[in-house]
Structures are given as C-alpha cells and as structure tokens.
Amino acid sequence: MARGPSYKVPLKRRRQGKTNYYKRYRMVKSGQKVRAVVRKTGNYVVVQLMEFAPRGDVTRVAAHSAVLSKFGWRGDYNNTPAAYLTGLVAGLMAVRMGITKAIPDIGLHRPIKGCRVFAAIKGLRDAGVEVPVSEEVLPPESRIRGEHVADYASMLASESEEKLKRLFSKYFERGLDPRRLPEHFDEVKESILKTLASRASTGGG
C-alpha cells in the first residue's frame, strides 16, 4: 500500500528558532525545576530564572539589560560587560527570593567559549546562584570589565579622534568615553551590589 511522505513538521517554536525541545526534555528529566535562561536580542540581553510547571513555565526573576541605566550604566546594552551586569542583577534578585541553584538554559545559542551568554551566567554565579558550567567557558575578568573595548577605542584614537567618535557615537551621546569602560564597569557593579544588597538587608522588594 502506498504511503505518503514521512517528513514530520517541527513544532512552531522550533521552526521559529525559539525552543530546542530535545534539550528542554533533558532539562525536565534532570529534576532541577529552576532554569537560568539567557537570551539575546538585537540590542539587549535578558536573563530570567524560570521554573517548570505543568501548565507552563513560571518566571520567578527577570532582568533586562535596560535596567542597568538605573545604576548609572552608559555603555552598550548588548556587550559582554552588560551581559555580566544583567546576570548579576538577576542573581541578586534570585538569592533574595531564596533561589540559589539553577541549570543553564542558553536555548539555541551556540555555546562559544567566553561569549555573552556565559558572561551573564558568570554574573549569576558571582551573585550566589549555583549554575553548573565549566570554568573554561566563562569569559576572563578583563573581558567582563570591557578592557578589550577600551583597548580598541584607544587604538582608534591613536589613528583618528574623529573615527573614534564616529564608531562609538552612542557611548559619547550617553556621556561615556569608551576608553574609560573598565572603570565605569567597576563603578556600576559597585552601585548594583550596594543597592541590591541594601534592599536585601532591609527586606525591601
């Protein structure tokens, strides 16, 4: 008896490049309910602590890199330093809610050593959330602080100040010289730790 084609159409979210259902199944089978979900958009980084539930995932914590402006951030919202700081914010919020463990969920992102996804995960870990990943994939401190960006900006400045201001126009519009990015990163990180630790100690939301 003739049969039709055996091709099976992937589920909608898999076709849209949003969900890898095989990975998701393995995560559910792991027994760990909370996932550290890291996603990138064209301009931002989003870090969420999601919990599996029969009727659908529940978002326990969510931090969007745009929130960094509240702590004085004037750099890019989608680079490695911003990814780390967003993870740090999400991690401190999670710890305040009693969430101290999560499994990594990087979706369909390629697991490239030192990439922004792992910078966000390092931020979560530094905040006190245990996320099991190899130390080898985490970006070094120099990259997290944006030293590579500052070095590139300095190189451009040595060639042409005009070229520097053109390529880093958004930085200058926000009042930040990219050559000062590492120092600026330290200032914002200190502000995040001071603000969120203070809320935790006073029981604030």
Secondary structure, 3 states (H helix, E strand, C coil): CCCCCCCCCCCHHHHCCCCCHHHHHHHHHCCCCEEEEEEECCCCEEEEEEECCCCCCEEEEEEEHHHHHHHCCCCCCCCHHHHHHHHHHHHHHHHHCCCCECEEECCCCCCCCCCHHHHHHHHHHHHCCECCCCHHHCCCHHHHCCHHHHHHHHHHHHHCHHHHHHHCHHHHHCCCCHHHHHHHHHHHHHHHHHHHHHHHHHCCC
